[in-house]
Amino acid sequence: MKSAVVLPDVLLRHAAARPQATALCFGERRFSYGELARRAECAAARLWHDGGVRAGDRVAYLGLNHPDQLTLLFALARIGAMLVPMNFRLAPPEWEAVLADCTPRAVLHDEAWREAARALAQRYGLASHDIEALAGEPAPGAAPDHAAPSAPALLVYTSGTTGRPKGAVHTQANLLANMAAAQAVQSLDAADVVATMLPMFHVGGLCIQTLPALYAGASVILHARFEPGAALAGFERDRPTLTLQVPATLRALVEHPDWAAADLSSLRAVWAGSSTLPHQWVQAFHARGVPVCNVYGATETGPFSIALPPAQAFSHAGSCGWPAPGVELRLAHLQQEVGEVLLRAPNVVQHYWPEQPARDAEGWFHTGDLARLAADGSCTIVGRAKDMIISGGENIYPAEIENLLAEHPDIAECAVLGVEDARWGEAVVAAVVLRPGGAVADDALDAFLRQRLARYKLPRRYVRLEALPKTALGKVQKAALRSRLAPQAGPLPS
């Protein structure tokens, strides 16, 4: 074994010490640490001998969550190559843009996305393979071991809310640093059972709990995809101690007919990856005695950067918590105690594909998010720097208004932004999507907000929409929304 720790060691050390311990469950299938390590070695041999994959190459995967998505990551790490997880929610032209940018050696797929993946691969003259066949009988001989801390291991494309997606290059050292930080803050150990149901094409689903669980020697219950009824049933059947959610899935769980009777007693915490968490969904879990712990980060930062531990979850709801071990946090360009979040840490990527710097000369990653720090050092995100509204000389942070509007019983979701205004510079506009059967007048919304907001922060208009424009990951596309609501676009709808 190499003197420096490398990514394949995560499986190999548990396979040596606890070969029969459960690493992963997927439906009726169970994989021990010994078996998962053997599958990774077998897959590496096939990729090297049959697929011609070499150090530095990229291999894409298009499909739902699958055990061999993890096998593929560890196998490629042995070779010194990179996994490119593709977002199955994107449109074909968006997939094509990713392939054109990173030029992978092959596209692997599951059964559900077989036809789409093969058509995509054929268009670019690439090989395509079913991921189920990856870890079959090995090719002659083992793959050479090119694993190294500095070797790129994971190429993940940003969601593209502000423009063309960019590929963040995570090295093996980046991933290992992220696993160590996430394990420490979540107190993960071999006795834990982690329910993974968010998509692993995103660093949230892959890196916040799934890889840290394997790093700790815990067991992962892998769902192909999130479905609220299946998730609630799984909490009772599989008895997980931890799970990761996002605001949309928290809401889906709470609003499901089985919520009230669901057995959540095994969960010692629910972690949620988001800059801000709507109060009502957090409180629904808190009312059941389950702490909801926020974790803040970006595709480029691991993403385990700032986290709210279970012990502070009830007292600090709305906060992202404190920097994870090894993470430095600085607020830049402070105005009225609010500044841009800058992060420097061993889990922050150095560059985008192929060689565009992701950090400044001093190693800081500029997130574009605005935050304020409390006296105890905890961090609260107040919005995006580009989304900050300056109205009548006052700084207004949309997230503050959005979080309050989200608590109104008639509002399903909302987005707040500034539009050009001759008198005020920018005027606050709230785009709201009502729940089915919901009806609420503007003055009633004003009265609802006025109890907790300064008058200058109140929206000057409310726009009712059927839906908000979003990325494939569910992030509101405020640029598209702003264009739709701009004065030159005509009168705002009532």
C-alpha positions in Angstrom: 0.0 0.0 0.0 1.2 3.5 -0.8 2.6 5.6 2.1 0.1 8.4 1.3 -3.6 7.6 1.8 -5.4 7.4 -1.6 -9.0 6.9 -2.5 -9.0 3.0 -3.0 -7.7 2.7 0.6 -11.2 3.6 1.8 -12.5 0.2 0.7 -9.3 -1.8 1.1 -8.8 -1.0 4.8 -12.3 -2.1 5.8 -12.1 -5.1 3.5 -8.9 -6.2 5.3 -10.3 -5.5 8.8 -14.0 -6.3 8.4 -14.5 -8.1 5.1 -18.0 -9.4 6.0 -19.4 -6.1 7.3 -22.2 -4.6 5.2 -21.0 -1.7 3.1 -24.1 -1.3 0.9 -27.6 -2.5 0.4 -29.6 -1.9 -2.8 -33.0 -3.4 -2.7 -32.5 -7.1 -1.9 -28.8 -7.0 -2.8 -26.2 -6.7 -0.1 -22.5 -5.9 -0.6 -19.9 -6.5 2.1 -16.8 -4.4 2.2 -14.8 -7.3 1.0 -17.1 -7.8 -2.0 -17.2 -4.1 -2.8 -13.4 -3.9 -2.8 -13.2 -7.0 -5.1 -15.7 -5.4 -7.5 -13.7 -2.2 -7.6 -10.5 -4.2 -8.5 -12.4 -6.2 -11.1 -13.9 -3.1 -12.6 -10.5 -1.4 -12.7 -9.0 -4.4 -14.6 -11.9 -4.4 -17.1 -11.6 -0.6 -17.6 -7.9 -0.9 -18.2 -7.6 -4.0 -20.3 -10.9 -4.0 -22.2 -11.8 -0.3 -22.2 -8.4 1.2 -22.7 -8.9 3.7 -19.8 -5.6 5.3 -18.7 -4.6 7.7 -16.1 -6.1 11.1 -16.6 -9.0 9.8 -18.8 -12.7 10.5 -18.1 -15.5 8.0 -18.0 -19.1 9.3 -17.8 -22.1 7.6 -16.1 -25.7 8.3 -17.0 -28.3 6.7 -14.8 -30.1 6.4 -11.5 -28.3 5.7 -8.3 -26.6 2.3 -8.6 -24.1 0.4 -6.4 -21.6 0.2 -9.3 -21.6 3.9 -9.6 -19.5 3.7 -6.4 -17.6 0.7 -7.8 -16.8 2.8 -10.8 -15.5 5.7 -8.8 -13.0 3.5 -6.8 -12.0 1.6 -9.9 -11.2 4.7 -11.8 -9.2 6.0 -8.8 -7.0 3.0 -9.0 -6.2 3.8 -12.6 -5.8 7.5 -11.9 -8.8 8.4 -14.0 -11.9 10.4 -13.4 -15.6 9.7 -13.0 -18.0 12.2 -14.7 -21.5 11.6 -13.2 -24.1 13.0 -15.5 -27.3 14.6 -14.4 -30.1 12.5 -15.9 -32.5 15.4 -15.4 -30.8 17.6 -18.1 -31.9 17.9 -21.7 -29.9 16.0 -24.4 -28.2 19.3 -25.6 -26.9 19.8 -22.1 -25.5 16.3 -21.9 -23.8 16.9 -25.3 -22.2 20.1 -23.9 -20.7 18.1 -21.0 -19.4 15.4 -23.3 -18.0 17.9 -25.8 -16.2 19.7 -22.9 -14.7 16.7 -21.1 -14.3 14.2 -24.0 -14.7 11.0 -22.0 -13.4 7.6 -23.0 -16.8 5.9 -22.6 -20.4 6.4 -21.3 -21.7 3.8 -18.8 -25.4 3.6 -18.0 -28.0 1.6 -16.1 -31.0 -0.1 -17.6 -33.3 2.9 -17.2 -31.1 5.2 -19.2 -29.7 2.6 -21.7 -31.3 4.0 -24.9 -30.5 7.7 -24.1 -26.9 6.8 -23.2 -26.3 4.7 -26.2 -27.7 7.4 -28.5 -25.5 10.0 -26.8 -22.4 7.8 -27.1 -23.1 7.0 -30.7 -23.4 10.7 -31.6 -19.9 11.3 -30.2 -18.3 8.0 -31.4 -17.9 6.8 -27.9 -18.2 3.3 -26.4 -21.2 2.7 -24.2 -21.5 -0.1 -21.6 -24.1 -1.3 -19.1 -22.7 -0.6 -15.7 -24.0 -4.0 -14.5 -21.4 -5.7 -16.6 -18.6 -3.6 -15.2 -17.7 -5.9 -12.3 -18.1 -9.3 -13.9 -15.3 -11.7 -14.5 -12.1 -9.6 -14.6 -9.9 -9.2 -17.7 -6.5 -10.9 -17.7 -4.3 -9.4 -15.1 -4.9 -6.5 -12.7 -5.0 -2.9 -13.5 -1.8 -1.0 -12.7 -2.0 1.1 -9.5 -1.8 4.8 -10.4 -3.8 6.1 -7.4 -2.3 9.3 -6.0 -3.5 12.1 -3.7 -3.0 14.6 -6.5 -4.7 12.5 -9.2 -8.1 13.9 -10.4 -10.9 11.5 -9.4 -14.2 13.2 -9.9 -15.3 15.8 -12.5 -18.7 17.3 -11.5 -20.4 20.0 -13.5 -21.9 23.0 -11.8 -25.7 23.6 -12.1 -25.3 26.6 -14.4 -27.7 29.0 -12.7 -25.4 31.9 -13.7 -24.2 30.7 -17.1 -22.4 27.9 -18.8 -21.8 24.9 -16.5 -18.1 24.4 -15.5 -16.5 21.1 -14.5 -15.0 21.1 -11.0 -12.0 18.8 -10.8 -11.9 17.0 -7.4 -8.6 15.2 -6.7 -8.4 12.1 -4.5 -7.0 14.3 -1.7 -10.0 16.7 -2.1 -12.4 13.8 -1.7 -10.6 12.3 1.3 -10.4 15.6 3.1 -14.1 16.1 2.5 -14.8 12.6 3.9 -12.8 13.2 7.0 -14.5 16.5 7.7 -17.9 15.1 7.1 -17.3 12.1 9.3 -16.0 14.2 12.2 -18.9 16.7 12.2 -21.6 14.0 11.7 -19.9 11.7 14.3 -20.1 8.9 11.7 -18.9 5.5 12.8 -19.2 1.8 11.8 -22.5 1.4 13.7 -24.3 4.0 11.6 -26.7 3.2 8.8 -27.1 5.9 6.2 -30.1 6.2 3.8 -28.9 7.7 0.5 -31.7 8.7 -1.8 -30.6 12.0 -3.3 -28.9 11.6 -6.7 -25.2 10.8 -6.7 -24.7 12.7 -9.9 -24.4 15.7 -7.5 -21.7 16.2 -4.8 -24.5 16.5 -2.2 -25.8 12.9 -2.7 -22.4 11.5 -3.2 -20.1 13.4 -0.9 -22.0 14.7 2.1 -22.9 11.3 3.6 -22.4 8.4 1.1 -18.7 8.5 0.7 -18.1 9.6 4.4 -20.2 6.6 5.5 -17.9 4.3 3.6 -14.9 6.1 4.9 -16.2 5.4 8.5 -17.1 1.8 7.8 -20.8 2.4 8.1 -23.6 0.8 6.1 -25.3 2.6 3.2 -28.9 1.9 2.2 -29.0 3.1 -1.4 -32.2 4.1 -3.1 -32.3 4.3 -6.9 -34.1 7.7 -6.5 -36.1 9.7 -4.0 -39.8 8.8 -3.6 -41.4 10.1 -0.4 -43.5 7.0 0.3 -40.6 4.7 -0.2 -38.4 6.9 1.9 -40.8 6.9 4.8 -41.3 3.1 4.5 -37.5 2.7 4.4 -37.1 4.7 7.6 -39.2 2.1 9.4 -37.9 -1.0 7.6 -34.1 -0.2 7.4 -33.8 1.8 10.6 -31.2 4.3 9.3 -29.5 6.6 11.8 -28.8 9.3 9.3 -30.1 10.6 6.0 -29.6 13.6 3.7 -32.4 15.7 2.2 -32.9 19.0 0.5 -35.8 21.5 1.0 -37.9 20.0 -1.7 -37.6 16.4 -0.3 -38.2 17.6 3.2 -41.4 19.1 2.1 -42.4 16.0 0.1 -41.9 13.9 3.2 -43.9 16.2 5.5 -46.8 16.5 3.0 -47.0 12.8 2.3 -50.1 11.0 3.7 -47.9 8.6 5.6 -46.0 11.3 7.4 -48.0 11.4 10.6 -47.7 7.6 11.2 -44.1 7.3 10.0 -41.6 5.8 12.4 -38.7 8.2 12.6 -37.3 6.8 15.8 -34.1 5.4 14.4 -32.9 8.8 13.0 -30.5 10.6 15.2 -30.4 13.4 12.7 -31.5 14.5 9.3 -28.9 16.5 7.4 -30.0 18.9 4.7 -27.9 20.3 2.0 -28.9 23.9 1.2 -27.9 27.5 1.8 -31.2 28.1 3.6 -33.9 25.8 4.9 -37.6 26.8 5.0 -38.6 27.1 8.6 -41.8 25.1 8.3 -40.2 21.9 7.1 -37.5 22.1 9.7 -40.0 22.6 12.4 -42.0 19.6 11.3 -39.1 17.3 11.9 -38.1 19.1 15.1 -41.7 18.6 16.4 -41.0 14.8 15.9 -37.8 15.1 18.0 -35.5 14.8 14.9 -32.8 17.5 14.6 -32.4 18.9 11.1 -28.8 19.8 10.5 -27.8 22.2 7.7 -24.7 21.7 5.7 -23.5 24.5 3.4 -21.1 24.2 0.5 -20.8 24.3 -3.3 -19.8 21.8 -6.0 -16.3 23.3 -5.8 -16.0 23.0 -2.0 -16.4 19.3 -1.4 -19.2 20.3 -0.5 -18.9 19.8 3.3 -17.8 23.3 4.3 -20.0 24.8 7.0 -22.3 22.6 9.1 -24.8 22.8 12.0 -24.3 19.9 14.3 -27.2 18.1 16.0 -26.4 19.6 19.4 -27.1 23.1 18.0 -29.8 22.2 15.5 -32.8 23.2 17.7 -31.2 26.4 19.1 -29.7 27.6 15.8 -32.4 26.8 13.2 -31.8 29.0 10.2 -28.1 29.0 10.6 -25.6 27.0 8.6 -23.5 26.5 11.7 -19.7 26.6 11.9 -16.8 25.8 9.5 -16.0 22.1 9.4 -12.6 20.9 10.6 -9.9 22.2 8.3 -12.1 24.8 6.7 -11.3 28.5 6.9 -14.1 31.0 6.5 -13.8 34.7 5.7 -16.4 37.4 4.9 -15.2 39.8 2.3 -16.4 43.3 1.4 -18.3 43.7 4.6 -21.3 46.1 4.6 -23.5 46.3 7.7 -21.9 43.1 9.0 -22.8 41.2 5.8 -20.1 39.9 3.4 -19.3 37.4 0.7 -18.4 33.9 2.0 -14.8 33.0 1.1 -13.6 29.4 1.8 -10.2 27.9 1.9 -9.8 24.2 2.7 -8.2 21.0 1.5 -11.5 19.8 0.1 -11.8 22.9 -2.2 -10.9 22.2 -5.8 -8.0 24.0 -7.4 -9.4 24.3 -10.9 -12.2 23.7 -13.4 -11.7 21.5 -16.3 -9.3 21.6 -17.9 -7.1 24.2 -16.2 -9.2 27.3 -15.3 -8.4 28.4 -11.7 -11.2 28.0 -9.2 -9.5 29.8 -6.3 -7.7 33.2 -6.0 -4.0 33.6 -5.6 -4.3 33.1 -1.8 -6.3 29.9 -2.2 -9.7 31.3 -1.4 -12.8 30.2 -3.2 -15.3 33.0 -3.7 -18.8 31.5 -3.3 -20.9 34.5 -4.3 -23.0 33.9 -1.3 -23.6 36.6 1.4 -23.6 35.8 5.1 -23.4 37.3 8.5 -21.6 35.8 11.5 -23.2 35.7 15.0 -21.2 36.4 18.2 -20.7 32.7 18.6 -19.2 32.4 15.2 -22.1 30.6 13.6 -22.9 31.6 10.0 -26.2 32.5 8.4 -26.6 32.8 4.6 -28.7 35.8 3.6 -28.6 35.4 -0.2 -26.5 35.6 -3.3 -24.3 38.7 -3.9 -25.7 39.0 -7.4 -29.2 38.8 -6.0 -28.9 41.5 -3.3 -31.4 44.3 -3.9 -30.4 47.9 -3.3 -33.7 49.9 -2.9 -33.6 53.5 -1.8 -30.0 53.0 -0.7 -30.9 50.1 1.6 -29.5 46.6 1.2 -32.2 43.9 1.0 -31.5 40.2 1.0 -34.1 38.1 -0.8 -33.6 35.0 1.3 -34.9 36.8 4.4 -38.2 37.6 2.6 -38.4 34.2 0.9 -38.1 32.3 4.1 -40.9 34.2 5.7 -43.2 34.0 2.6 -42.6 30.2 2.5 -44.3 30.0 5.9 -47.6 31.4 4.6 -50.1 28.5 4.3 -51.3 29.6 0.8 -47.8 29.8 -0.7 -46.2 26.7 -2.2 -43.0 28.4 -3.2 -41.6 31.8 -4.0 -38.7 33.8 -5.2 -37.8 37.5 -4.4 -35.8 39.7 -6.6 -35.2 43.3 -7.6 -36.3 44.9 -10.8 -35.3 48.3 -12.2 -37.3 51.2 -10.7 -36.9 54.9 -11.6 -37.6 56.1 -8.1 -36.0 53.5 -5.9 -33.2 52.2 -8.1 -34.6 48.7 -7.6 -38.0 47.6 -6.4 -38.6 44.4 -4.5 -40.9 41.9 -6.4 -42.1 38.6 -5.0 -43.0 35.9 -7.5 -45.2 33.4 -5.7 -46.7 30.0 -6.6 -49.9 29.3 -4.7 -50.9 26.0 -3.3 -53.9 24.3 -5.0 -57.0 26.1 -3.9 -54.9 28.9 -2.3 -55.9 32.5 -2.6 -54.4 35.4 -0.7 -54.6 39.2 -1.5 -51.5 41.4 -1.7 -52.5 43.4 1.4 -52.9 40.1 3.4 -49.3 39.1 2.3 -48.1 42.6 3.4 -49.8 42.2 6.7 -48.2 38.8 7.2 -44.7 40.1 6.5 -45.0 43.4 8.3 -45.1 41.6 11.6 -41.4 40.5 11.1 -39.9 42.8 8.4 -39.0 46.4 8.2 -41.3 48.4 5.9 -38.6 49.1 3.3 -38.2 45.4 2.8 -41.8 44.7 1.8 -42.3 43.7 -1.8 -43.8 46.4 -3.9 -45.5 43.9 -6.1 -46.6 40.3 -5.9 -46.6 38.2 -9.1 -48.5 35.0 -9.2 -47.0 32.3 -11.4 -47.9 28.7 -12.2 -44.3 27.7 -11.6 -40.9 29.2 -11.1 -38.2 28.6 -13.7 -35.6 26.1 -12.3 -32.5 24.2 -13.2 -32.5 20.4 -13.3 -31.4 20.4 -9.7 -34.3 22.5 -8.6 -32.6 25.8 -8.1 -34.6 28.9 -9.1 -33.2 30.6 -12.2 -33.4 34.1 -11.1 -31.8 35.5 -14.2 -34.6 34.0 -16.3 -37.2 35.2 -13.8 -35.8 38.7 -13.8 -36.0 38.9 -17.6 -39.6 37.8 -17.4 -40.5 40.4 -14.8 -38.4 43.3 -16.2 -40.3 46.5 -16.9 -39.6 46.3 -20.7 -41.3 42.9 -20.8 -44.6 44.7 -20.3 -47.0 45.0 -17.3 -46.5 42.6 -14.5 -49.3 40.1 -14.1 -51.6 40.7 -11.1 
